[in-house]
């Protein structure tokens, strides 16, 4: 028989989509201890010359060997493969999972189960039901099976679809083997986008640009004027014709190319869940639900504003006092041409504080003056925000506060604060708060 690879599409094989992830156990007749029972029965049959017992014992020993050999070799040289149509998308979007499995050995399989690790934020399958477990019937020697599953993102987060559980065994399921296979399948789900209006704020400061141009990048092809030579001007800037005409050295003034950048700081302090807020379990559950919904709405506004700013040509940086889904402190992201690093941070962020008070912002200021505008998104403007601003305002190029819940300190910083609901295209309450007003 040739070992030529055979490819069969999912539509050409019989398969079962099953939600039941029950771990089947081997029959007690085929456990390792059972062989001693069979050998004892065979010895007893020979001793007493009882032919039926000898026949049954020999049959069970033979069946035991076949079943356990099949179990041991079932998942050997089984090569699964997973390919996602998208690895980064917003909540509510759909994507495809292209899966395949190749049986690279002579032993055929009567059945093979492929199970995805349960993910609360990912729905695999169509609207009628999920397909987290796929059962393939008859995977022949050197045969490859391919199929495509539809999936939909339900909520923000980072999910690993690459952890696949393969299960197979004999045709009667007397004994089976399970193995976890890890393949690339990480998917980042960003917050859901909502209509926002971000036209009211357009920063135009530079991020640490150095040089003789005084912090600006200039376009040498766009000359806006001429002025007299000043000490330190580069020779390439000299306008020799104008110098000859006026009798004094003249230099060109070029059109500055301004890089529009903005640093967004996400303060999650006001969204921290108090696990002992209520003694009543129902009230605690409702309180937790409201906190989670408010936080997700909060992130949706930030993500939507970020997308709008990116469309306007503004580069965004990211910083936060939160920890990620692994419980680790989150690194800052410098403004850049791609919005992906910024959105990746929003996918990983949690409503758990990792840096108390204003230490996360203090780390930003340790390098000196912040030369680009800073936008602080928070639940409410607190005393800590107010005192921090008063102490560091001389080192800030430009700062604004976007809050969900109005506070007294938001009024103290009038002109620098703005309610989150005013960023929406149709201003409504954010996270259940209806008393948010512009500071």
Buried (B, 14 or more C-beta within 10 A) or exposed (E): EEEEEBEBEBEEBEBEBBEEBEEEEBBEBBBEEBBEBBEEBBEEBEEEEBEEBBEBBBEBBEBBEEBBEBBEBBBEEBEBBBEBEEEBBBBEBEBEBEBBBBBBBEBEBBBBBBBBBEBEBBBBBEEEEBBBBBBBEBBBBBBBBBBBBBBBBBBBBBBBBBBBBBBBBBEEBBBBBBBEBEBEBEBBBBBBBBEBBBEEBEBEBBBEBEEEBEEBEBEEEEBEEBEEBEEEBEEEBBBEEBBEEEEEBBBBBBBBEEBBBBBBBBBBBBBBBEEEEBEEEEEBEEBBEEBBEBBBBBBBBBBBBBBBBBEEEBBBBBBBBBBBEEEEEBEBBBBBEEBEBBBBBBBBBBBBBBBEBBEBBEEBBEEEEBBBBBBBBBBBBBEBBBEBBEEBEEEBBBBBBBBBBBBEBBEBBEEBBBBBBBBBEEEEBBBEBEEBEEB
